[in-house]
């Protein structure tokens, strides 16, 4: 019943998640400093903006590296 081709977390998907997480850890702080430098100096963060600043690079990296699932034209 368990088909390895239809598993949600294949080795490639796990690699893509790992890569997106690393990208988020590198790009997120840089973008936070660029976009909120005045707030970083005063430690007066807008936390939902900081969260979005980390989520966006994760989502972009993940969506760009995941395989596309096209419908089978022979089905």
ROKOL-484458 format. One record per atom (N, C-alpha, C): atom name; residue number from 1; z, x, y. Coordinates in nm, 2 decimals. Layout:
BEGIN
+------+-----+--------+--------+--------+
: atom : seq :     zz :     xx :     yy :
+------+-----+--------+--------+--------+
:   CA : NUM :      Z :      X :      Y :
...
+------+-----+--------+--------+--------+
***
This chain:
BEGIN
+------+-----+--------+--------+--------+
: atom : seq :     zz :     xx :     yy :
+------+-----+--------+--------+--------+
:    N :   1 :   0.00 :   0.08 :  -0.12 :
:   CA :   1 :   0.00 :   0.00 :   0.00 :
:    C :   1 :   0.00 :   0.09 :   0.13 :
:    N :   2 :   0.06 :   0.20 :   0.12 :
:   CA :   2 :   0.07 :   0.29 :   0.23 :
:    C :   2 :  -0.05 :   0.38 :   0.24 :
:    N :   3 :  -0.14 :   0.36 :   0.33 :
:   CA :   3 :  -0.26 :   0.43 :   0.35 :
:    C :   3 :  -0.24 :   0.54 :   0.45 :
:    N :   4 :  -0.25 :   0.67 :   0.42 :
:   CA :   4 :  -0.22 :   0.78 :   0.51 :
:    C :   4 :  -0.32 :   0.78 :   0.63 :
:    N :   5 :  -0.44 :   0.72 :   0.62 :
:   CA :   5 :  -0.53 :   0.72 :   0.73 :
:    C :   5 :  -0.49 :   0.62 :   0.84 :
:    N :   6 :  -0.41 :   0.52 :   0.80 :
:   CA :   6 :  -0.36 :   0.42 :   0.89 :
:    C :   6 :  -0.22 :   0.43 :   0.94 :
:    N :   7 :  -0.16 :   0.54 :   0.91 :
:   CA :   7 :  -0.02 :   0.57 :   0.95 :
:    C :   7 :  -0.02 :   0.59 :   1.10 :
:    N :   8 :   0.08 :   0.54 :   1.17 :
:   CA :   8 :   0.09 :   0.55 :   1.31 :
:    C :   8 :   0.12 :   0.69 :   1.36 :
:    N :   9 :   0.20 :   0.77 :   1.28 :
:   CA :   9 :   0.24 :   0.90 :   1.32 :
:    C :   9 :   0.17 :   1.00 :   1.23 :
:    N :  10 :   0.04 :   1.02 :   1.24 :
:   CA :  10 :  -0.03 :   1.12 :   1.17 :
:    C :  10 :   0.00 :   1.26 :   1.23 :
:    N :  11 :  -0.03 :   1.37 :   1.16 :
:   CA :  11 :   0.00 :   1.50 :   1.21 :
:    C :  11 :  -0.07 :   1.52 :   1.35 :
:    N :  12 :  -0.19 :   1.46 :   1.37 :
:   CA :  12 :  -0.25 :   1.48 :   1.50 :
:    C :  12 :  -0.18 :   1.40 :   1.61 :
:    N :  13 :  -0.13 :   1.28 :   1.58 :
:   CA :  13 :  -0.06 :   1.20 :   1.68 :
:    C :  13 :   0.07 :   1.27 :   1.71 :
:    N :  14 :   0.14 :   1.32 :   1.61 :
:   CA :  14 :   0.26 :   1.40 :   1.64 :
:    C :  14 :   0.24 :   1.52 :   1.73 :
:    N :  15 :   0.12 :   1.59 :   1.70 :
:   CA :  15 :   0.09 :   1.70 :   1.79 :
:    C :  15 :   0.06 :   1.66 :   1.93 :
:    N :  16 :  -0.01 :   1.54 :   1.94 :
:   CA :  16 :  -0.04 :   1.49 :   2.08 :
:    C :  16 :   0.08 :   1.45 :   2.15 :
:    N :  17 :   0.18 :   1.39 :   2.08 :
:   CA :  17 :   0.31 :   1.35 :   2.15 :
:    C :  17 :   0.38 :   1.48 :   2.19 :
:    N :  18 :   0.38 :   1.58 :   2.11 :
:   CA :  18 :   0.45 :   1.71 :   2.14 :
:    C :  18 :   0.39 :   1.77 :   2.26 :
:    N :  19 :   0.25 :   1.77 :   2.26 :
:   CA :  19 :   0.18 :   1.83 :   2.37 :
:    C :  19 :   0.20 :   1.75 :   2.50 :
:    N :  20 :   0.21 :   1.62 :   2.50 :
:   CA :  20 :   0.23 :   1.54 :   2.61 :
:    C :  20 :   0.37 :   1.56 :   2.67 :
:    N :  21 :   0.47 :   1.58 :   2.58 :
:   CA :  21 :   0.61 :   1.60 :   2.62 :
:    C :  21 :   0.62 :   1.74 :   2.69 :
:    N :  22 :   0.55 :   1.84 :   2.64 :
:   CA :  22 :   0.56 :   1.97 :   2.70 :
:    C :  22 :   0.49 :   1.96 :   2.84 :
:    N :  23 :   0.38 :   1.89 :   2.85 :
:   CA :  23 :   0.31 :   1.87 :   2.97 :
:    C :  23 :   0.40 :   1.81 :   3.07 :
:    N :  24 :   0.47 :   1.70 :   3.03 :
:   CA :  24 :   0.56 :   1.63 :   3.12 :
:    C :  24 :   0.67 :   1.72 :   3.17 :
:    N :  25 :   0.73 :   1.81 :   3.08 :
:   CA :  25 :   0.83 :   1.90 :   3.12 :
:    C :  25 :   0.79 :   2.01 :   3.22 :
:    N :  26 :   0.66 :   2.04 :   3.22 :
:   CA :  26 :   0.60 :   2.14 :   3.31 :
:    C :  26 :   0.56 :   2.07 :   3.44 :
:    N :  27 :   0.48 :   1.97 :   3.43 :
:   CA :  27 :   0.42 :   1.90 :   3.55 :
:    C :  27 :   0.52 :   1.81 :   3.62 :
:    N :  28 :   0.61 :   1.75 :   3.55 :
:   CA :  28 :   0.70 :   1.66 :   3.62 :
:    C :  28 :   0.79 :   1.72 :   3.73 :
:    N :  29 :   0.85 :   1.83 :   3.70 :
:   CA :  29 :   0.93 :   1.90 :   3.81 :
:    C :  29 :   0.85 :   1.95 :   3.92 :
:    N :  30 :   0.73 :   2.00 :   3.89 :
:   CA :  30 :   0.64 :   2.05 :   4.00 :
:    C :  30 :   0.60 :   1.93 :   4.09 :
:    N :  31 :   0.56 :   1.82 :   4.03 :
:   CA :  31 :   0.52 :   1.70 :   4.12 :
:    C :  31 :   0.64 :   1.65 :   4.19 :
:    N :  32 :   0.76 :   1.65 :   4.13 :
:   CA :  32 :   0.88 :   1.60 :   4.20 :
:    C :  32 :   0.91 :   1.68 :   4.32 :
:    N :  33 :   0.90 :   1.82 :   4.31 :
:   CA :  33 :   0.92 :   1.90 :   4.42 :
:    C :  33 :   0.82 :   1.88 :   4.53 :
:    N :  34 :   0.69 :   1.86 :   4.49 :
:   CA :  34 :   0.58 :   1.84 :   4.59 :
:    C :  34 :   0.60 :   1.71 :   4.66 :
:    N :  35 :   0.63 :   1.60 :   4.59 :
:   CA :  35 :   0.64 :   1.47 :   4.64 :
:    C :  35 :   0.77 :   1.43 :   4.71 :
:    N :  36 :   0.88 :   1.50 :   4.67 :
:   CA :  36 :   1.01 :   1.46 :   4.72 :
:    C :  36 :   1.09 :   1.58 :   4.77 :
:    N :  37 :   1.02 :   1.67 :   4.83 :
:   CA :  37 :   1.09 :   1.80 :   4.87 :
:    C :  37 :   1.20 :   1.76 :   4.97 :
:    N :  38 :   1.18 :   1.68 :   5.07 :
:   CA :  38 :   1.29 :   1.64 :   5.16 :
:    C :  38 :   1.41 :   1.58 :   5.09 :
:    N :  39 :   1.39 :   1.50 :   4.99 :
:   CA :  39 :   1.49 :   1.44 :   4.92 :
:    C :  39 :   1.56 :   1.54 :   4.82 :
:    N :  40 :   1.49 :   1.63 :   4.77 :
:   CA :  40 :   1.54 :   1.73 :   4.68 :
:    C :  40 :   1.64 :   1.82 :   4.75 :
:    N :  41 :   1.61 :   1.86 :   4.87 :
:   CA :  41 :   1.70 :   1.94 :   4.95 :
:    C :  41 :   1.83 :   1.87 :   4.99 :
:    N :  42 :   1.82 :   1.74 :   5.01 :
:   CA :  42 :   1.94 :   1.67 :   5.05 :
:    C :  42 :   2.01 :   1.60 :   4.93 :
:    N :  43 :   1.95 :   1.62 :   4.81 :
:   CA :  43 :   2.00 :   1.55 :   4.68 :
:    C :  43 :   2.01 :   1.40 :   4.70 :
:    N :  44 :   1.92 :   1.34 :   4.77 :
:   CA :  44 :   1.91 :   1.20 :   4.79 :
:    C :  44 :   1.78 :   1.15 :   4.72 :
:    N :  45 :   1.78 :   1.14 :   4.59 :
:   CA :  45 :   1.66 :   1.11 :   4.51 :
:    C :  45 :   1.64 :   0.96 :   4.50 :
:    N :  46 :   1.52 :   0.92 :   4.49 :
:   CA :  46 :   1.48 :   0.79 :   4.46 :
:    C :  46 :   1.45 :   0.80 :   4.31 :
:    N :  47 :   1.54 :   0.76 :   4.22 :
:   CA :  47 :   1.53 :   0.79 :   4.08 :
:    C :  47 :   1.42 :   0.72 :   4.01 :
:    N :  48 :   1.38 :   0.61 :   4.05 :
:   CA :  48 :   1.27 :   0.54 :   3.98 :
:    C :  48 :   1.14 :   0.62 :   4.01 :
:    N :  49 :   1.12 :   0.68 :   4.13 :
:   CA :  49 :   1.01 :   0.76 :   4.16 :
:    C :  49 :   1.01 :   0.89 :   4.08 :
:    N :  50 :   1.12 :   0.94 :   4.06 :
:   CA :  50 :   1.13 :   1.07 :   3.98 :
:    C :  50 :   1.09 :   1.03 :   3.84 :
:    N :  51 :   1.14 :   0.92 :   3.78 :
:   CA :  51 :   1.10 :   0.88 :   3.65 :
:    C :  51 :   0.95 :   0.86 :   3.63 :
:    N :  52 :   0.89 :   0.79 :   3.73 :
:   CA :  52 :   0.75 :   0.77 :   3.73 :
:    C :  52 :   0.67 :   0.90 :   3.74 :
:    N :  53 :   0.73 :   1.00 :   3.81 :
:   CA :  53 :   0.66 :   1.13 :   3.83 :
:    C :  53 :   0.66 :   1.20 :   3.70 :
:    N :  54 :   0.76 :   1.18 :   3.61 :
:   CA :  54 :   0.76 :   1.24 :   3.48 :
:    C :  54 :   0.68 :   1.16 :   3.38 :
:    N :  55 :   0.68 :   1.03 :   3.39 :
:   CA :  55 :   0.61 :   0.95 :   3.29 :
:    C :  55 :   0.45 :   0.96 :   3.31 :
:    N :  56 :   0.40 :   0.97 :   3.43 :
:   CA :  56 :   0.26 :   0.97 :   3.45 :
:    C :  56 :   0.19 :   1.09 :   3.38 :
:    N :  57 :   0.24 :   1.22 :   3.40 :
:   CA :  57 :   0.17 :   1.33 :   3.33 :
:    C :  57 :   0.18 :   1.31 :   3.17 :
:    N :  58 :   0.29 :   1.25 :   3.12 :
:   CA :  58 :   0.30 :   1.23 :   2.98 :
:    C :  58 :   0.20 :   1.13 :   2.94 :
:    N :  59 :   0.18 :   1.02 :   3.01 :
:   CA :  59 :   0.09 :   0.92 :   2.97 :
:    C :  59 :  -0.06 :   0.97 :   2.98 :
:    N :  60 :  -0.09 :   1.04 :   3.09 :
:   CA :  60 :  -0.22 :   1.09 :   3.10 :
:    C :  60 :  -0.26 :   1.19 :   3.00 :
:    N :  61 :  -0.17 :   1.28 :   2.97 :
:   CA :  61 :  -0.19 :   1.38 :   2.86 :
:    C :  61 :  -0.21 :   1.31 :   2.72 :
:    N :  62 :  -0.12 :   1.22 :   2.70 :
:   CA :  62 :  -0.13 :   1.15 :   2.57 :
:    C :  62 :  -0.26 :   1.07 :   2.56 :
:    N :  63 :  -0.29 :   0.99 :   2.66 :
:   CA :  63 :  -0.41 :   0.91 :   2.65 :
:    C :  63 :  -0.54 :   1.00 :   2.64 :
:    N :  64 :  -0.54 :   1.12 :   2.70 :
:   CA :  64 :  -0.65 :   1.20 :   2.69 :
:    C :  64 :  -0.67 :   1.28 :   2.56 :
:    N :  65 :  -0.56 :   1.29 :   2.48 :
:   CA :  65 :  -0.57 :   1.36 :   2.36 :
:    C :  65 :  -0.57 :   1.28 :   2.23 :
:    N :  66 :  -0.53 :   1.15 :   2.24 :
:   CA :  66 :  -0.53 :   1.07 :   2.12 :
:    C :  66 :  -0.67 :   1.03 :   2.08 :
:    N :  67 :  -0.69 :   1.02 :   1.95 :
:   CA :  67 :  -0.83 :   0.99 :   1.91 :
:    C :  67 :  -0.86 :   0.84 :   1.94 :
:    N :  68 :  -0.98 :   0.82 :   1.97 :
:   CA :  68 :  -1.02 :   0.68 :   1.99 :
:    C :  68 :  -1.05 :   0.61 :   1.86 :
:    N :  69 :  -1.01 :   0.49 :   1.85 :
:   CA :  69 :  -1.04 :   0.41 :   1.73 :
:    C :  69 :  -1.15 :   0.31 :   1.76 :
:    N :  70 :  -1.27 :   0.34 :   1.71 :
:   CA :  70 :  -1.38 :   0.25 :   1.73 :
:    C :  70 :  -1.39 :   0.16 :   1.61 :
:    N :  71 :  -1.44 :   0.04 :   1.64 :
:   CA :  71 :  -1.46 :  -0.06 :   1.52 :
:    C :  71 :  -1.57 :   0.00 :   1.43 :
:    N :  72 :  -1.55 :  -0.02 :   1.30 :
:   CA :  72 :  -1.65 :   0.02 :   1.21 :
:    C :  72 :  -1.77 :  -0.07 :   1.22 :
:    N :  73 :  -1.89 :  -0.01 :   1.26 :
:   CA :  73 :  -2.01 :  -0.09 :   1.27 :
:    C :  73 :  -2.06 :  -0.15 :   1.14 :
:    N :  74 :  -2.02 :  -0.09 :   1.03 :
:   CA :  74 :  -2.07 :  -0.14 :   0.90 :
:    C :  74 :  -1.98 :  -0.25 :   0.84 :
:    N :  75 :  -1.87 :  -0.28 :   0.91 :
:   CA :  75 :  -1.78 :  -0.38 :   0.85 :
:    C :  75 :  -1.82 :  -0.52 :   0.89 :
+------+-----+--------+--------+--------+
***
